Amino acid sequence: MRRLPVPIDNPGNVFIDCIDLVRNTNLKARLTEIRNLVIEAADEFEEKVTTGQLHTVIRETLINGNVTSTELQDVYERMVRKGTLGRKIYDKLIIASPSGICPLCSHREVTQIDHYLPKAEYPRLSVVPINLVPSCSDCNKSKLTKFPQAPEEETLHPYFDNIENDVWLTATVTQSNPASFQFQVTPPDHWDPLLSDRVRFHFNSLSLNKLYSTQAAVELVQINFRLIKIYAVSGSPGVRQYLLEGAESRSHANLNSWQTAMYKAMTADNWFCDGGFRFLPI
């Protein structure tokens, strides 16, 4: 997971922008009246996301006694609509992730917005910027309408959780033909147990081992010819040196990318460096 800067847009102003083109006067009046309730929801979210208490936020179906969950979810659809005031905020959120890469999986392309707390259950947060995270479609689909029911079920939030400076993603080589890789969360000793549980929950909820293992298989195919040539000239030490340099380069870019974990695992595995990387006929 990659850290992103916290959006600074005022949630009350964003809400007003998103209802700007509502033509139904009754609906417009009812929505305008709950602006302060939207701000309250945003304040509660920010307070609780930093204390591991988002699971205590109350789910709602009716706001202020006269605004339905569906009507507030429709406000988000107005935000997405091109040419509206709200769309400017939407576009700013979409492009906030460096290189356009999903901060939740650190691999796929950002294509949409994920509601950290789903708008169907928490409608007042439908257009609150700190609840809106740029994501790939797969990560967004994996979360869907899931909501945390305990502290350890709060997935990582790119705006508020920062685990980029600690190595926590590791991989192991499976001695198979061809070699394969398994990825896992290995928390540092100094982490709080709750953070460790949340990172594991995030990793498992988004099926990241499956994603990373698949990509590692592709990477191995791409470097296999190079490894064979190095092994023929320099043997196991030459292969290990090549992989070590690859691990250092990838680690410099991202301590916890699947590529970094993969290259570290290959470097450390004697079987792999001594020819285990080769695809042998069965």
C-alpha positions as CSV (number, residue, x, y, z in Angstrom):
1,M,0.0,0.0,0.0
2,R,1.3,3.4,-0.9
3,R,0.7,6.6,1.0
4,L,-1.1,9.5,-0.6
5,P,-1.5,13.1,0.5
6,V,-4.7,13.9,2.5
7,P,-7.2,15.8,0.4
8,I,-7.7,19.3,1.7
9,D,-11.0,20.1,0.0
10,N,-13.7,21.3,2.5
11,P,-16.3,18.5,2.6
12,G,-19.2,21.0,3.0
13,N,-18.2,23.0,0.0
14,V,-17.7,19.8,-2.1
15,F,-21.2,18.6,-1.1
16,I,-22.7,21.9,-2.2
17,D,-20.8,21.8,-5.5
18,C,-22.1,18.2,-6.1
19,I,-25.7,19.3,-5.7
20,D,-25.3,22.4,-7.7
21,L,-27.3,21.1,-10.7
22,V,-30.1,19.5,-8.8
23,R,-33.3,20.9,-10.4
24,N,-35.9,19.4,-8.1
25,T,-36.5,22.3,-5.7
26,N,-37.8,20.0,-2.9
27,L,-34.8,17.7,-3.2
28,K,-32.4,20.6,-3.4
29,A,-33.8,22.1,-0.3
30,R,-33.6,18.8,1.7
31,L,-30.0,18.2,0.5
32,T,-28.9,21.7,1.3
33,E,-30.3,21.4,4.9
34,I,-27.9,18.4,5.6
35,R,-24.7,20.2,4.7
36,N,-23.6,20.5,8.3
37,L,-24.5,16.8,8.9
38,V,-22.1,15.9,6.0
39,I,-19.4,18.0,7.7
40,E,-20.1,16.2,11.0
41,A,-19.7,12.9,9.3
42,A,-16.4,14.0,7.7
43,D,-15.1,15.1,11.1
44,E,-16.1,11.9,12.8
45,F,-14.4,9.9,10.0
46,E,-11.2,11.8,10.4
47,E,-11.2,11.5,14.1
48,K,-11.9,7.7,14.1
49,V,-9.7,6.7,11.1
50,T,-6.6,7.9,13.1
51,T,-7.7,5.9,16.3
52,G,-8.8,2.6,14.7
53,Q,-12.4,3.3,15.5
54,L,-14.1,3.5,12.1
55,H,-15.9,0.3,12.8
56,T,-18.0,2.2,15.4
57,V,-19.4,4.7,12.8
58,I,-23.2,4.1,12.7
59,R,-24.6,2.9,9.4
60,E,-27.6,4.9,8.1
61,T,-30.6,4.6,5.8
62,L,-32.3,7.9,6.5
63,I,-30.6,11.3,7.2
64,N,-32.3,14.2,9.0
65,G,-35.5,12.3,8.8
66,N,-36.2,13.2,5.1
67,V,-33.1,12.3,3.0
68,T,-32.7,8.7,1.9
69,S,-29.5,6.8,1.4
70,T,-30.3,6.4,-2.3
71,E,-30.7,10.2,-2.7
72,L,-27.3,10.8,-1.2
73,Q,-25.7,8.0,-3.2
74,D,-27.1,9.8,-6.3
75,V,-25.1,12.9,-5.2
76,Y,-21.9,10.9,-5.9
77,E,-23.2,10.0,-9.4
78,R,-23.6,13.8,-9.9
79,M,-20.0,14.2,-8.8
80,V,-18.8,11.7,-11.4
81,R,-20.8,13.4,-14.2
82,K,-18.5,15.2,-16.6
83,G,-18.8,19.0,-16.8
84,T,-20.0,19.5,-13.2
85,L,-18.4,21.3,-10.3
86,G,-18.1,18.1,-8.4
87,R,-16.3,16.4,-11.3
88,K,-13.3,18.7,-10.8
89,I,-12.8,17.2,-7.3
90,Y,-13.3,13.7,-8.7
91,D,-10.6,14.2,-11.3
92,K,-8.2,15.7,-8.8
93,L,-8.6,12.6,-6.6
94,I,-8.2,10.2,-9.5
95,I,-4.8,11.6,-10.6
96,A,-3.5,11.9,-7.0
97,S,-1.7,8.6,-7.0
98,P,1.9,8.7,-8.4
99,S,2.3,7.2,-11.9
100,G,-1.4,6.4,-11.9
101,I,-0.9,3.2,-9.9
102,C,-3.5,2.0,-7.4
103,P,-2.3,2.7,-3.9
104,L,-4.3,-0.3,-2.5
105,C,-2.4,-3.0,-4.5
106,S,0.6,-1.0,-5.7
107,H,0.3,-2.6,-9.1
108,R,-2.7,-2.0,-11.3
109,E,-3.8,1.2,-12.9
110,V,-6.1,3.6,-11.2
111,T,-9.4,3.7,-13.1
112,Q,-12.0,4.7,-10.5
113,I,-12.8,5.9,-7.0
114,D,-13.2,3.5,-4.0
115,H,-15.4,4.6,-1.1
116,Y,-13.3,3.5,2.0
117,L,-16.5,3.2,3.9
118,P,-19.2,2.2,1.3
119,K,-21.7,4.9,0.4
120,A,-24.6,2.4,0.6
121,E,-24.0,2.0,4.3
122,Y,-22.6,5.5,5.1
123,P,-24.4,7.8,2.7
124,R,-23.3,11.0,4.4
125,L,-19.7,10.1,3.3
126,S,-20.7,9.7,-0.4
127,V,-18.7,12.7,-1.6
128,V,-16.5,13.4,1.4
129,P,-13.0,13.6,-0.1
130,I,-11.1,11.7,2.7
131,N,-13.5,8.8,2.2
132,L,-12.7,8.7,-1.6
133,V,-9.6,6.8,-2.6
134,P,-8.3,6.4,-6.2
135,S,-8.1,2.7,-7.0
136,C,-8.1,0.0,-9.7
137,S,-11.3,-1.7,-10.6
138,D,-10.2,-5.0,-9.1
139,C,-9.5,-3.5,-5.6
140,N,-12.7,-1.6,-5.7
141,K,-14.6,-4.7,-6.6
142,S,-12.9,-6.7,-3.9
143,K,-14.2,-4.2,-1.3
144,L,-17.6,-3.5,-2.7
145,T,-20.0,-2.9,0.2
146,K,-17.9,-4.5,2.8
147,F,-17.5,-2.5,6.0
148,P,-15.4,-3.1,9.1
149,Q,-17.0,-4.7,12.1
150,A,-13.9,-4.7,14.3
151,P,-10.6,-2.7,14.5
152,E,-8.6,-5.5,12.7
153,E,-11.0,-5.4,9.8
154,E,-10.2,-1.8,8.9
155,T,-8.2,-2.0,5.7
156,L,-5.2,0.3,5.2
157,H,-6.2,3.9,4.3
158,P,-3.7,5.5,1.9
159,Y,-4.4,9.0,3.3
160,F,-3.8,8.1,7.0
161,D,-1.7,4.9,7.2
162,N,2.0,5.1,6.4
163,I,3.9,1.8,6.3
164,E,6.3,2.6,3.5
165,N,9.4,3.0,5.6
166,D,9.3,-0.6,7.1
167,V,9.8,-3.8,5.2
168,W,6.7,-5.9,5.7
169,L,6.1,-7.8,2.4
170,T,8.2,-10.9,1.9
171,A,8.3,-13.8,-0.5
172,T,9.4,-17.4,-0.6
173,V,10.5,-19.5,-3.5
174,T,8.6,-22.8,-4.1
175,Q,11.0,-25.4,-5.5
176,S,8.8,-26.5,-8.4
177,N,9.2,-26.7,-12.1
178,P,9.0,-23.9,-13.0
179,A,9.9,-22.2,-9.7
180,S,7.0,-20.2,-8.2
181,F,6.6,-17.7,-5.5
182,Q,4.4,-17.1,-2.4
183,F,4.0,-13.7,-0.9
184,Q,3.1,-12.9,2.7
185,V,3.0,-10.2,5.3
186,T,5.9,-10.3,7.8
187,P,5.4,-7.5,10.2
188,P,8.4,-5.9,11.9
189,D,8.8,-6.6,15.6
190,H,8.2,-3.0,16.6
191,W,4.7,-2.9,15.0
192,D,1.6,-2.7,17.2
193,P,-0.3,-6.0,17.0
194,L,-3.4,-4.2,15.6
195,L,-1.4,-2.7,12.7
196,S,0.0,-6.2,11.9
197,D,-3.6,-7.6,11.9
198,R,-4.8,-4.8,9.7
199,V,-2.1,-5.2,7.1
200,R,-2.7,-8.9,6.9
201,F,-6.5,-8.3,6.6
202,H,-5.8,-5.7,3.8
203,F,-3.4,-8.2,2.0
204,N,-5.9,-11.1,2.2
205,S,-9.0,-9.1,1.4
206,L,-7.6,-7.9,-1.9
207,S,-6.1,-11.3,-2.7
208,L,-2.7,-9.8,-3.2
209,N,-0.8,-13.1,-2.9
210,K,-2.6,-14.3,-6.0
211,L,-1.9,-11.1,-7.9
212,Y,1.7,-10.9,-6.9
213,S,2.4,-14.6,-7.5
214,T,1.0,-14.4,-11.0
215,Q,3.1,-11.3,-11.8
216,A,6.2,-13.0,-10.4
217,A,5.7,-16.0,-12.7
218,V,5.6,-13.6,-15.7
219,E,8.8,-11.8,-14.4
220,L,10.6,-15.2,-14.1
221,V,9.8,-16.0,-17.7
222,Q,11.2,-12.6,-18.8
223,I,14.5,-13.0,-16.9
224,N,15.0,-16.7,-17.4
225,F,17.2,-16.5,-20.5
226,R,19.4,-13.9,-18.8
227,L,19.8,-16.1,-15.8
228,I,20.8,-19.1,-17.9
229,K,23.5,-17.1,-19.7
230,I,24.9,-15.8,-16.4
231,Y,24.9,-19.3,-14.9
232,A,26.8,-20.7,-17.8
233,V,29.6,-18.2,-17.3
234,S,29.6,-17.4,-13.6
235,G,27.6,-20.2,-11.9
236,S,25.6,-19.6,-8.8
237,P,27.6,-16.6,-7.5
238,G,27.0,-14.8,-10.8
239,V,23.3,-15.4,-10.6
240,R,23.1,-14.3,-7.0
241,Q,25.0,-11.1,-7.7
242,Y,22.6,-10.3,-10.6
243,L,19.6,-10.9,-8.5
244,L,21.1,-8.9,-5.6
245,E,21.5,-5.9,-7.8
246,G,18.0,-6.3,-9.0
247,A,16.7,-6.4,-5.4
248,E,18.7,-3.3,-4.5
249,S,17.3,-1.4,-7.5
250,R,13.7,-2.3,-6.8
251,S,14.0,-1.7,-3.1
252,H,15.2,1.8,-3.8
253,A,12.0,2.4,-5.7
254,N,9.6,0.7,-3.3
255,L,10.6,-1.3,-0.2
256,N,7.4,-3.3,-0.4
257,S,6.8,-3.9,-4.0
258,W,6.2,-7.5,-5.1
259,Q,9.3,-7.1,-7.3
260,T,11.5,-6.2,-4.3
261,A,10.2,-9.2,-2.3
262,M,10.6,-11.5,-5.3
263,Y,14.2,-10.5,-6.0
264,K,15.1,-10.8,-2.3
265,A,13.6,-14.2,-2.2
266,M,15.5,-15.4,-5.3
267,T,18.8,-13.9,-4.0
268,A,18.4,-15.8,-0.7
269,D,17.4,-19.2,-2.1
270,N,20.4,-21.5,-2.8
271,W,18.4,-23.9,-4.8
272,F,17.1,-21.2,-7.1
273,C,20.5,-19.6,-7.7
274,D,22.1,-23.0,-8.4
275,G,19.9,-23.7,-11.4
276,G,16.4,-23.9,-9.9
277,F,15.3,-21.0,-12.1
278,R,15.5,-23.2,-15.2
279,F,12.4,-24.7,-16.8
280,L,13.2,-28.4,-17.1
281,P,11.3,-30.8,-19.3
282,I,9.1,-33.1,-17.4
